[in-house]
């Protein structure tokens, strides 16, 4: 029988900070948040499971996935069903664990763009193209975000870069063509 994903929330006040290294016990600090994430990821890895963990100002959210189910694939199902707001904290958590994961950065940027958080989108997408300069879809995402901001002059260069990176990608070509038509 296949196990299903399981999620729970824990108020920060109920978490035993004694489980963390001494320099990570200041509730709310970045070091605390990183250590909490690492704690739960390690705890569930020991059971053969994956865990996606988010920590905000009030609570810890842990989503456990059965062995063999990749966290990124699980989050992609959220994105594909339009659950952008729900997916963002998990993608943010994944960027802490893997800051150089271009696929996570790209999808996080697109999720922010879909929610109208265009500055956040551009930050993530620019990081993706710094790591993978030929990622045509990330270049297109940057151009689309600038266009949504009402900045067509700033959208042009990333869309041209997208087409240069992959001249066969219809998504980049359509967006560049639409911008040039205006």
N, CA and C atoms as an extended XYZ file, in Angstrom:
546
Properties=species:S:1:pos:R:3:atomname:S:1:resname:S:1:resid:I:1 pbc="F F F"
N         0.837       -1.179        0.000 N   UNK     1
C         0.000        0.000        0.000 CA  UNK     1
C         0.885        1.247        0.000 C   UNK     1
N         0.645        2.158       -0.909 N   UNK     2
C         1.428        3.377       -1.028 CA  UNK     2
C         0.976        4.407        0.007 C   UNK     2
N         1.955        4.992        0.695 N   UNK     3
C         1.631        6.025        1.662 CA  UNK     3
C         1.297        7.314        0.931 C   UNK     3
N         0.416        8.093        1.517 N   UNK     4
C         0.032        9.384        0.959 CA  UNK     4
C         0.848       10.490        1.628 C   UNK     4
N         0.994       11.624        0.949 N   UNK     5
C         1.647       12.758        1.605 CA  UNK     5
C         0.885       13.125        2.880 C   UNK     5
N         1.616       13.581        3.859 N   UNK     6
C         1.036       13.951        5.144 CA  UNK     6
C         1.584       15.315        5.535 C   UNK     6
N         0.723       16.190        6.017 N   UNK     7
C         1.130       17.536        6.382 CA  UNK     7
C         0.698       17.848        7.809 C   UNK     7
N         1.551       18.593        8.509 N   UNK     8
C         1.156       19.084        9.826 CA  UNK     8
C         1.803       20.440       10.078 C   UNK     8
N         1.193       21.185       11.007 N   UNK     9
C         1.699       22.496       11.407 CA  UNK     9
C         2.014       22.452       12.894 C   UNK     9
N         3.077       23.161       13.272 N   UNK    10
C         3.504       23.210       14.652 CA  UNK    10
C         3.785       24.670       15.004 C   UNK    10
N         3.090       25.206       16.006 N   UNK    11
C         3.405       26.584       16.422 CA  UNK    11
C         4.863       26.677       16.866 C   UNK    11
N         5.521       27.778       16.538 N   UNK    12
C         6.918       27.942       16.917 CA  UNK    12
C         7.099       27.790       18.429 C   UNK    12
N         6.138       28.241       19.189 N   UNK    13
C         6.241       28.177       20.651 CA  UNK    13
C         6.269       26.745       21.181 C   UNK    13
N         5.840       25.789       20.379 N   UNK    14
C         5.806       24.391       20.820 CA  UNK    14
C         7.007       23.581       20.330 C   UNK    14
N         7.867       24.202       19.525 N   UNK    15
C         9.039       23.495       19.011 CA  UNK    15
C        10.146       23.526       20.060 C   UNK    15
N        10.772       22.396       20.301 N   UNK    16
C        11.865       22.271       21.275 CA  UNK    16
C        13.159       22.759       20.643 C   UNK    16
N        13.554       23.992       20.971 N   UNK    17
C        14.772       24.564       20.387 CA  UNK    17
C        16.020       23.810       20.838 C   UNK    17
N        15.901       22.990       21.895 N   UNK    18
C        17.017       22.165       22.340 CA  UNK    18
C        17.444       21.144       21.303 C   UNK    18
N        16.604       20.903       20.297 N   UNK    19
C        16.952       19.972       19.220 CA  UNK    19
C        17.897       20.598       18.194 C   UNK    19
N        18.109       21.902       18.321 N   UNK    20
C        18.914       22.636       17.339 CA  UNK    20
C        20.292       22.969       17.898 C   UNK    20
N        21.251       23.249       17.008 N   UNK    21
C        22.562       23.697       17.472 CA  UNK    21
C        22.420       24.983       18.302 C   UNK    21
N        23.346       25.208       19.199 N   UNK    22
C        23.286       26.353       20.098 CA  UNK    22
C        23.158       27.693       19.405 C   UNK    22
N        23.797       27.842       18.237 N   UNK    23
C        23.755       29.131       17.533 CA  UNK    23
C        22.485       29.314       16.704 C   UNK    23
N        21.552       28.353       16.790 N   UNK    24
C        20.334       28.419       15.968 CA  UNK    24
C        19.072       28.451       16.825 C   UNK    24
N        19.189       28.852       18.051 N   UNK    25
C        18.048       28.761       18.967 CA  UNK    25
C        17.267       30.055       19.123 C   UNK    25
N        17.658       31.090       18.407 N   UNK    26
C        16.931       32.363       18.464 CA  UNK    26
C        15.730       32.272       17.516 C   UNK    26
N        14.551       32.061       18.100 N   UNK    27
C        13.336       31.869       17.292 CA  UNK    27
C        13.136       33.060       16.362 C   UNK    27
N        12.900       32.744       15.105 N   UNK    28
C        12.647       33.771       14.093 CA  UNK    28
C        13.861       34.164       13.282 C   UNK    28
N        15.063       33.854       13.765 N   UNK    29
C        16.262       34.221       13.006 CA  UNK    29
C        16.393       33.328       11.771 C   UNK    29
N        17.143       33.802       10.801 N   UNK    30
C        17.370       32.991        9.598 CA  UNK    30
C        18.075       31.684        9.950 C   UNK    30
N        19.013       31.735       10.873 N   UNK    31
C        19.730       30.524       11.292 CA  UNK    31
C        18.770       29.524       11.924 C   UNK    31
N        17.827       30.032       12.727 N   UNK    32
C        16.810       29.180       13.335 CA  UNK    32
C        15.974       28.499       12.253 C   UNK    32
N        15.497       29.278       11.311 N   UNK    33
C        14.650       28.726       10.254 CA  UNK    33
C        15.392       27.665        9.449 C   UNK    33
N        16.639       27.944        9.089 N   UNK    34
C        17.425       26.965        8.333 CA  UNK    34
C        17.649       25.687        9.136 C   UNK    34
N        17.913       25.847       10.440 N   UNK    35
C        18.158       24.675       11.280 CA  UNK    35
C        16.898       23.839       11.472 C   UNK    35
N        15.740       24.494       11.587 N   UNK    36
C        14.475       23.762       11.717 CA  UNK    36
C        14.214       22.955       10.445 C   UNK    36
N        14.423       23.579        9.307 N   UNK    37
C        14.239       22.875        8.034 CA  UNK    37
C        15.162       21.664        7.975 C   UNK    37
N        16.439       21.872        8.288 N   UNK    38
C        17.408       20.779        8.244 CA  UNK    38
C        17.025       19.667        9.231 C   UNK    38
N        16.526       20.045       10.396 N   UNK    39
C        16.125       19.053       11.407 CA  UNK    39
C        15.034       18.128       10.876 C   UNK    39
N        13.967       18.712       10.336 N   UNK    40
C        12.854       17.879        9.880 CA  UNK    40
C        13.213       17.088        8.619 C   UNK    40
N        13.986       17.690        7.734 N   UNK    41
C        14.409       16.962        6.532 CA  UNK    41
C        15.221       15.739        6.938 C   UNK    41
N        16.146       15.913        7.867 N   UNK    42
C        16.967       14.787        8.319 CA  UNK    42
C        16.126       13.740        9.058 C   UNK    42
N        15.192       14.199        9.877 N   UNK    43
C        14.341       13.275       10.633 CA  UNK    43
C        13.554       12.357        9.696 C   UNK    43
N        12.984       12.919        8.661 N   UNK    44
C        12.187       12.098        7.751 CA  UNK    44
C        13.047       11.322        6.766 C   UNK    44
N        14.216       11.843        6.430 N   UNK    45
C        15.127       11.088        5.558 CA  UNK    45
C        15.534        9.790        6.242 C   UNK    45
N        15.695        9.820        7.556 N   UNK    46
C        16.029        8.620        8.302 CA  UNK    46
C        14.954        7.551        8.238 C   UNK    46
N        13.737        7.953        7.884 N   UNK    47
C        12.620        7.010        7.737 CA  UNK    47
C        12.383        6.645        6.268 C   UNK    47
N        13.264        7.130        5.389 N   UNK    48
C        13.100        6.848        3.969 CA  UNK    48
C        12.091        7.747        3.292 C   UNK    48
N        11.769        8.866        3.913 N   UNK    49
C        10.796        9.793        3.349 CA  UNK    49
C        11.461       11.132        3.056 C   UNK    49
N        10.799       11.915        2.246 N   UNK    50
C        11.235       13.285        1.982 CA  UNK    50
C        10.321       14.220        2.755 C   UNK    50
N        10.845       15.383        3.084 N   UNK    51
C        10.026       16.379        3.770 CA  UNK    51
C        10.264       17.741        3.143 C   UNK    51
N         9.178       18.443        2.915 N   UNK    52
C         9.234       19.844        2.518 CA  UNK    52
C         8.832       20.628        3.756 C   UNK    52
N         9.666       21.569        4.160 N   UNK    53
C         9.450       22.281        5.408 CA  UNK    53
C         9.468       23.782        5.148 C   UNK    53
N         8.494       24.476        5.729 N   UNK    54
C         8.496       25.933        5.688 CA  UNK    54
C         8.406       26.437        7.120 C   UNK    54
N         9.037       27.579        7.351 N   UNK    55
C         9.007       28.212        8.669 CA  UNK    55
C         8.670       29.678        8.441 C   UNK    55
N         7.575       30.123        9.069 N   UNK    56
C         7.246       31.540        8.984 CA  UNK    56
C         7.323       32.145       10.383 C   UNK    56
N         6.738       33.296       10.592 N   UNK    57
C         6.856       33.982       11.876 CA  UNK    57
C         6.060       33.317       12.990 C   UNK    57
N         5.118       32.442       12.650 N   UNK    58
C         4.240       31.847       13.654 CA  UNK    58
C         4.336       30.335       13.781 C   UNK    58
N         4.627       29.661       12.662 N   UNK    59
C         4.545       28.206       12.704 CA  UNK    59
C         5.491       27.527       11.731 C   UNK    59
N         5.637       26.245       11.959 N   UNK    60
C         6.421       25.367       11.093 CA  UNK    60
C         5.410       24.484       10.366 C   UNK    60
N         5.562       24.359        9.064 N   UNK    61
C         4.718       23.456        8.291 CA  UNK    61
C         5.607       22.375        7.699 C   UNK    61
N         5.214       21.134        7.909 N   UNK    62
C         5.982       19.999        7.401 CA  UNK    62
C         5.067       19.169        6.513 C   UNK    62
N         5.516       18.929        5.302 N   UNK    63
C         4.821       18.059        4.364 CA  UNK    63
C         5.744       16.884        4.107 C   UNK    63
N         5.304       15.696        4.501 N   UNK    64
C         6.129       14.506        4.283 CA  UNK    64
C         5.642       13.773        3.044 C   UNK    64
N         6.599       13.243        2.316 N   UNK    65
C         6.302       12.511        1.090 CA  UNK    65
C         6.854       11.096        1.223 C   UNK    65
N         6.115       10.122        0.740 N   UNK    66
C         6.591        8.741        0.833 CA  UNK    66
C         7.866        8.525        0.023 C   UNK    66
N         8.573        7.475        0.374 N   UNK    67
C         9.791        7.114       -0.343 CA  UNK    67
C         9.504        7.015       -1.834 C   UNK    67
N        10.379        7.586       -2.619 N   UNK    68
C        10.241        7.517       -4.069 CA  UNK    68
C         9.501        8.699       -4.675 C   UNK    68
N         8.833        9.501       -3.870 N   UNK    69
C         8.128       10.666       -4.413 CA  UNK    69
C         9.017       11.888       -4.209 C   UNK    69
N         9.481       12.445       -5.304 N   UNK    70
C        10.389       13.582       -5.246 CA  UNK    70
C         9.633       14.852       -4.856 C   UNK    70
N        10.189       15.626       -3.939 N   UNK    71
C         9.520       16.870       -3.530 CA  UNK    71
C         9.237       17.804       -4.700 C   UNK    71
N        10.200       17.934       -5.611 N   UNK    72
C         9.990       18.835       -6.744 CA  UNK    72
C         8.803       18.381       -7.595 C   UNK    72
N         8.684       17.094       -7.829 N   UNK    73
C         7.552       16.582       -8.613 CA  UNK    73
C         6.229       16.859       -7.918 C   UNK    73
N         6.222       16.720       -6.606 N   UNK    74
C         4.994       16.994       -5.850 CA  UNK    74
C         4.598       18.466       -5.985 C   UNK    74
N         5.579       19.363       -5.860 N   UNK    75
C         5.294       20.797       -5.983 CA  UNK    75
C         4.871       21.134       -7.414 C   UNK    75
N         5.435       20.459       -8.389 N   UNK    76
C         5.037       20.708       -9.780 CA  UNK    76
C         3.552       20.406       -9.994 C   UNK    76
N         3.021       19.389       -9.313 N   UNK    77
C         1.583       19.120       -9.447 CA  UNK    77
C         0.768       20.282       -8.884 C   UNK    77
N         1.264       20.929       -7.832 N   UNK    78
C         0.589       22.119       -7.307 CA  UNK    78
C         0.578       23.225       -8.358 C   UNK    78
N         1.735       23.462       -8.957 N   UNK    79
C         1.844       24.521       -9.968 CA  UNK    79
C         0.964       24.225      -11.179 C   UNK    79
N         0.977       22.983      -11.624 N   UNK    80
C         0.194       22.614      -12.800 CA  UNK    80
C        -1.302       22.737      -12.566 C   UNK    80
N        -1.713       22.678      -11.311 N   UNK    81
C        -3.140       22.834      -11.006 CA  UNK    81
C        -3.469       24.262      -10.569 C   UNK    81
N        -2.512       25.182      -10.741 N   UNK    82
C        -2.773       26.588      -10.457 CA  UNK    82
C        -2.687       26.972       -8.984 C   UNK    82
N        -2.113       26.116       -8.156 N   UNK    83
C        -2.020       26.386       -6.718 CA  UNK    83
C        -0.683       27.076       -6.404 C   UNK    83
N        -0.497       28.253       -7.021 N   UNK    84
C         0.771       28.972       -6.936 CA  UNK    84
C         1.085       29.419       -5.510 C   UNK    84
N         0.102       29.999       -4.838 N   UNK    85
C         0.304       30.493       -3.478 CA  UNK    85
C         0.723       29.363       -2.537 C   UNK    85
N         0.141       28.211       -2.713 N   UNK    86
C         0.466       27.049       -1.883 CA  UNK    86
C         1.870       26.514       -2.189 C   UNK    86
N         2.274       26.593       -3.444 N   UNK    87
C         3.565       26.036       -3.856 CA  UNK    87
C         4.752       26.921       -3.481 C   UNK    87
N         4.553       28.231       -3.432 N   UNK    88
C         5.670       29.158       -3.225 CA  UNK    88
C         6.474       28.867       -1.950 C   UNK    88
N         5.843       28.685       -0.788 N   UNK    89
C         6.682       28.426        0.394 CA  UNK    89
C         7.544       27.164        0.257 C   UNK    89
N         7.019       26.145       -0.397 N   UNK    90
C         7.802       24.928       -0.592 CA  UNK    90
C         8.951       25.164       -1.565 C   UNK    90
N         8.686       25.919       -2.633 N   UNK    91
C         9.766       26.247       -3.571 CA  UNK    91
C        10.834       27.099       -2.887 C   UNK    91
N        10.408       28.045       -2.057 N   UNK    92
C        11.374       28.862       -1.317 CA  UNK    92
C        12.230       27.974       -0.416 C   UNK    92
N        11.597       27.022        0.246 N   UNK    93
C        12.327       26.091        1.104 CA  UNK    93
C        13.327       25.282        0.277 C   UNK    93
N        12.921       24.878       -0.908 N   UNK    94
C        13.812       24.105       -1.773 CA  UNK    94
C        15.009       24.940       -2.219 C   UNK    94
N        14.817       26.257       -2.422 N   UNK    95
C        15.951       27.096       -2.829 CA  UNK    95
C        16.967       27.225       -1.702 C   UNK    95
N        16.511       27.128       -0.451 N   UNK    96
C        17.461       27.150        0.670 CA  UNK    96
C        18.306       25.877        0.677 C   UNK    96
N        17.661       24.755        0.384 N   UNK    97
C        18.369       23.474        0.368 CA  UNK    97
C        19.263       23.350       -0.864 C   UNK    97
N        18.805       23.885       -1.984 N   UNK    98
C        19.547       23.794       -3.251 CA  UNK    98
C        19.545       25.151       -3.950 C   UNK    98
N        20.360       26.101       -3.495 N   UNK    99
C        20.317       27.450       -4.066 CA  UNK    99
C        20.684       27.524       -5.544 C   UNK    99
N        21.335       26.514       -6.057 N   UNK   100
C        21.722       26.516       -7.465 CA  UNK   100
C        20.809       25.697       -8.366 C   UNK   100
N        19.645       25.303       -7.873 N   UNK   101
C        18.722       24.488       -8.674 CA  UNK   101
C        17.927       25.396       -9.606 C   UNK   101
N        18.319       25.413      -10.861 N   UNK   102
C        17.722       26.301      -11.856 CA  UNK   102
C        16.239       25.991      -12.064 C   UNK   102
N        15.858       24.726      -12.046 N   UNK   103
C        14.445       24.378      -12.241 CA  UNK   103
C        13.575       24.928      -11.118 C   UNK   103
N        14.072       24.865       -9.893 N   UNK   104
C        13.313       25.409       -8.767 CA  UNK   104
C        13.207       26.927       -8.897 C   UNK   104
N        14.323       27.591       -9.192 N   UNK   105
C        14.303       29.046       -9.347 CA  UNK   105
C        13.366       29.483      -10.468 C   UNK   105
N        13.414       28.786      -11.587 N   UNK   106
C        12.550       29.112      -12.719 CA  UNK   106
C        11.070       28.981      -12.344 C   UNK   106
N        10.712       27.872      -11.744 N   UNK   107
C         9.306       27.666      -11.392 CA  UNK   107
C         8.855       28.597      -10.277 C   UNK   107
N         9.742       28.926       -9.356 N   UNK   108
C         9.423       29.897       -8.317 CA  UNK   108
C         9.183       31.270       -8.951 C   UNK   108
N        10.028       31.641       -9.891 N   UNK   109
C         9.846       32.910      -10.591 CA  UNK   109
C         8.522       32.968      -11.339 C   UNK   109
N         8.173       31.878      -12.016 N   UNK   110
C         6.892       31.850      -12.734 CA  UNK   110
C         5.712       31.936      -11.775 C   UNK   110
N         5.808       31.257      -10.639 N   UNK   111
C         4.716       31.300       -9.658 CA  UNK   111
C         4.524       32.723       -9.148 C   UNK   111
N         5.611       33.395       -8.816 N   UNK   112
C         5.503       34.786       -8.374 CA  UNK   112
C         4.902       35.657       -9.476 C   UNK   112
N         5.309       35.432      -10.705 N   UNK   113
C         4.783       36.211      -11.819 CA  UNK   113
C         3.277       36.001      -11.967 C   UNK   113
N         2.832       34.763      -11.857 N   UNK   114
C         1.406       34.464      -11.979 CA  UNK   114
C         0.589       35.142      -10.883 C   UNK   114
N         1.202       35.355       -9.724 N   UNK   115
C         0.507       36.011       -8.610 CA  UNK   115
C         0.672       37.528       -8.629 C   UNK   115
N         1.353       38.033       -9.653 N   UNK   116
C         1.528       39.476       -9.778 CA  UNK   116
C         2.637       40.041       -8.908 C   UNK   116
N         3.441       39.189       -8.303 N   UNK   117
C         4.570       39.636       -7.494 CA  UNK   117
C         5.794       39.693       -8.408 C   UNK   117
N         5.780       40.694       -9.274 N   UNK   118
C         6.698       40.734      -10.396 CA  UNK   118
C         8.148       40.994       -9.999 C   UNK   118
N         8.374       41.830       -8.988 N   UNK   119
C         9.753       42.041       -8.538 CA  UNK   119
C        10.357       40.740       -8.028 C   UNK   119
N         9.579       39.987       -7.241 N   UNK   120
C        10.062       38.695       -6.735 CA  UNK   120
C        10.328       37.728       -7.891 C   UNK   120
N         9.449       37.752       -8.886 N   UNK   121
C         9.622       36.884      -10.058 CA  UNK   121
C        10.932       37.192      -10.771 C   UNK   121
N        11.175       38.459      -11.009 N   UNK   122
C        12.370       38.862      -11.752 CA  UNK   122
C        13.640       38.472      -10.994 C   UNK   122
N        13.638       38.633       -9.680 N   UNK   123
C        14.811       38.258       -8.875 CA  UNK   123
C        15.140       36.780       -9.083 C   UNK   123
N        14.122       35.916       -8.976 N   UNK   124
C        14.367       34.467       -9.096 CA  UNK   124
C        14.763       34.083      -10.520 C   UNK   124
N        14.094       34.680      -11.494 N   UNK   125
C        14.381       34.345      -12.890 CA  UNK   125
C        15.772       34.844      -13.300 C   UNK   125
N        16.168       36.004      -12.813 N   UNK   126
C        17.520       36.495      -13.118 CA  UNK   126
C        18.578       35.585      -12.497 C   UNK   126
N        18.290       35.074      -11.310 N   UNK   127
C        19.234       34.131      -10.685 CA  UNK   127
C        19.331       32.861      -11.533 C   UNK   127
N        18.194       32.419      -12.071 N   UNK   128
C        18.192       31.220      -12.923 CA  UNK   128
C        19.065       31.426      -14.164 C   UNK   128
N        18.959       32.580      -14.811 N   UNK   129
C        19.770       32.794      -16.024 CA  UNK   129
C        21.228       33.091      -15.696 C   UNK   129
N        21.519       33.550      -14.468 N   UNK   130
C        22.923       33.670      -14.062 CA  UNK   130
C        23.555       32.283      -14.003 C   UNK   130
N        22.786       31.315      -13.514 N   UNK   131
C        23.282       29.947      -13.384 CA  UNK   131
C        23.245       29.181      -14.704 C   UNK   131
N        22.250       29.501      -15.538 N   UNK   132
C        22.078       28.802      -16.819 CA  UNK   132
C        21.744       29.842      -17.894 C   UNK   132
N        22.771       30.496      -18.441 N   UNK   133
C        22.548       31.604      -19.380 CA  UNK   133
C        21.758       31.237      -20.642 C   UNK   133
N        21.668       29.959      -20.973 N   UNK   134
C        20.933       29.554      -22.174 CA  UNK   134
C        19.514       29.059      -21.852 C   UNK   134
N        19.015       29.341      -20.657 N   UNK   135
C        17.675       28.911      -20.241 CA  UNK   135
C        16.661       29.870      -20.877 C   UNK   135
N        16.236       29.545      -22.081 N   UNK   136
C        15.382       30.459      -22.847 CA  UNK   136
C        14.060       30.758      -22.140 C   UNK   136
N        13.484       29.772      -21.478 N   UNK   137
C        12.203       30.003      -20.798 CA  UNK   137
C        12.354       30.988      -19.636 C   UNK   137
N        13.475       30.935      -18.923 N   UNK   138
C        13.692       31.896      -17.837 CA  UNK   138
C        13.853       33.307      -18.405 C   UNK   138
N        14.581       33.426      -19.536 N   UNK   139
C        14.689       34.738      -20.188 CA  UNK   139
C        13.311       35.247      -20.597 C   UNK   139
N        12.492       34.358      -21.141 N   UNK   140
C        11.138       34.755      -21.527 CA  UNK   140
C        10.350       35.190      -20.302 C   UNK   140
N        10.478       34.457      -19.203 N   UNK   141
C         9.788       34.828      -17.971 CA  UNK   141
C        10.161       36.224      -17.490 C   UNK   141
N        11.436       36.573      -17.605 N   UNK   142
C        11.877       37.923      -17.228 CA  UNK   142
C        11.198       38.958      -18.114 C   UNK   142
N        11.208       38.710      -19.420 N   UNK   143
C        10.572       39.643      -20.350 CA  UNK   143
C         9.077       39.798      -20.097 C   UNK   143
N         8.405       38.689      -19.842 N   UNK   144
C         6.968       38.728      -19.561 CA  UNK   144
C         6.699       39.518      -18.278 C   UNK   144
N         7.514       39.305      -17.263 N   UNK   145
C         7.324       40.031      -16.002 CA  UNK   145
C         7.497       41.538      -16.216 C   UNK   145
N         8.517       41.931      -16.965 N   UNK   146
C         8.699       43.364      -17.255 CA  UNK   146
C         7.514       43.907      -18.057 C   UNK   146
N         7.033       43.125      -19.002 N   UNK   147
C         5.876       43.573      -19.786 CA  UNK   147
C         4.656       43.738      -18.881 C   UNK   147
N         4.452       42.811      -17.957 N   UNK   148
C         3.328       42.916      -17.022 CA  UNK   148
C         3.461       44.138      -16.116 C   UNK   148
N         4.705       44.567      -15.873 N   UNK   149
C         4.948       45.754      -15.051 CA  UNK   149
C         4.698       47.038      -15.847 C   UNK   149
N         4.439       46.888      -17.134 N   UNK   150
C         4.265       48.061      -17.985 CA  UNK   150
C         5.592       48.672      -18.399 C   UNK   150
N         6.629       47.844      -18.502 N   UNK   151
C         7.966       48.309      -18.869 CA  UNK   151
C         8.442       47.577      -20.131 C   UNK   151
N         7.809       47.885      -21.274 N   UNK   152
C         8.162       47.157      -22.495 CA  UNK   152
C         9.614       47.356      -22.927 C   UNK   152
N        10.178       48.530      -22.636 N   UNK   153
C        11.578       48.767      -23.021 CA  UNK   153
C        12.525       47.837      -22.257 C   UNK   153
N        12.180       47.473      -21.018 N   UNK   154
C        13.004       46.547      -20.255 CA  UNK   154
C        12.701       45.090      -20.622 C   UNK   154
N        11.554       44.854      -21.231 N   UNK   155
C        11.180       43.496      -21.619 CA  UNK   155
C        11.896       43.049      -22.893 C   UNK   155
N        12.273       43.990      -23.725 N   UNK   156
C        12.827       43.664      -25.040 CA  UNK   156
C        14.109       42.823      -24.965 C   UNK   156
N        15.105       43.267      -24.207 N   UNK   157
C        16.396       42.554      -24.177 CA  UNK   157
C        16.256       41.110      -23.674 C   UNK   157
N        15.519       40.852      -22.583 N   UNK   158
C        15.386       39.454      -22.161 CA  UNK   158
C        14.649       38.586      -23.183 C   UNK   158
N        13.659       39.160      -23.859 N   UNK   159
C        12.939       38.369      -24.871 CA  UNK   159
C        13.834       38.089      -26.075 C   UNK   159
N        14.666       39.062      -26.446 N   UNK   160
C        15.629       38.812      -27.527 CA  UNK   160
C        16.636       37.741      -27.100 C   UNK   160
N        17.062       37.781      -25.854 N   UNK   161
C        17.998       36.781      -25.336 CA  UNK   161
C        17.353       35.392      -25.346 C   UNK   161
N        16.045       35.338      -25.033 N   UNK   162
C        15.328       34.056      -25.039 CA  UNK   162
C        15.355       33.441      -26.431 C   UNK   162
N        15.085       34.253      -27.433 N   UNK   163
C        15.062       33.753      -28.814 CA  UNK   163
C        16.471       33.376      -29.268 C   UNK   163
N        17.456       34.143      -28.838 N   UNK   164
C        18.845       33.809      -29.185 CA  UNK   164
C        19.255       32.485      -28.536 C   UNK   164
N        18.806       32.264      -27.317 N   UNK   165
C        19.153       31.028      -26.601 CA  UNK   165
C        18.508       29.811      -27.237 C   UNK   165
N        17.273       29.968      -27.740 N   UNK   166
C        16.582       28.843      -28.382 CA  UNK   166
C        15.630       29.372      -29.453 C   UNK   166
N        16.136       29.528      -30.682 N   UNK   167
C        15.313       30.077      -31.766 CA  UNK   167
C        14.090       29.218      -32.110 C   UNK   167
N        14.081       27.968      -31.664 N   UNK   168
C        12.945       27.097      -31.990 CA  UNK   168
C        11.829       27.152      -30.944 C   UNK   168
N        12.056       27.872      -29.836 N   UNK   169
C        11.058       27.930      -28.766 CA  UNK   169
C         9.951       28.922      -29.120 C   UNK   169
N         8.797       28.386      -29.386 N   UNK   170
C         7.657       29.214      -29.776 CA  UNK   170
C         7.205       30.174      -28.699 C   UNK   170
N         7.379       29.809      -27.434 N   UNK   171
C         6.959       30.663      -26.325 CA  UNK   171
C         7.735       31.981      -26.341 C   UNK   171
N         9.038       31.891      -26.476 N   UNK   172
C         9.861       33.097      -26.539 CA  UNK   172
C         9.591       33.904      -27.788 C   UNK   172
N         9.468       33.224      -28.913 N   UNK   173
C         9.218       33.919      -30.188 CA  UNK   173
C         7.874       34.638      -30.179 C   UNK   173
N         6.832       33.988      -29.654 N   UNK   174
C         5.496       34.619      -29.587 CA  UNK   174
C         5.520       35.875      -28.715 C   UNK   174
N         6.188       35.770      -27.557 N   UNK   175
C         6.231       36.919      -26.655 CA  UNK   175
C         7.048       38.054      -27.241 C   UNK   175
N         8.171       37.760      -27.903 N   UNK   176
C         8.946       38.800      -28.556 CA  UNK   176
C         8.140       39.436      -29.678 C   UNK   176
N         7.489       38.608      -30.486 N   UNK   177
C         6.674       39.141      -31.583 CA  UNK   177
C         5.555       40.026      -31.085 C   UNK   177
N         4.884       39.638      -30.021 N   UNK   178
C         3.785       40.444      -29.454 CA  UNK   178
C         4.307       41.780      -28.957 C   UNK   178
N         5.482       41.765      -28.342 N   UNK   179
C         6.061       43.010      -27.841 CA  UNK   179
C         6.434       43.935      -29.004 C   UNK   179
N         7.043       43.367      -30.047 N   UNK   180
C         7.446       44.185      -31.194 CA  UNK   180
C         6.253       44.737      -31.982 C   UNK   180
N         5.145       44.015      -31.953 N   UNK   181
C         3.932       44.485      -32.647 CA  UNK   181
C         3.357       45.730      -31.983 C   UNK   181
N         3.595       45.883      -30.669 N   UNK   182
C         3.101       47.060      -29.966 CA  UNK   182
C         4.073       48.175      -30.169 C   UNK   182
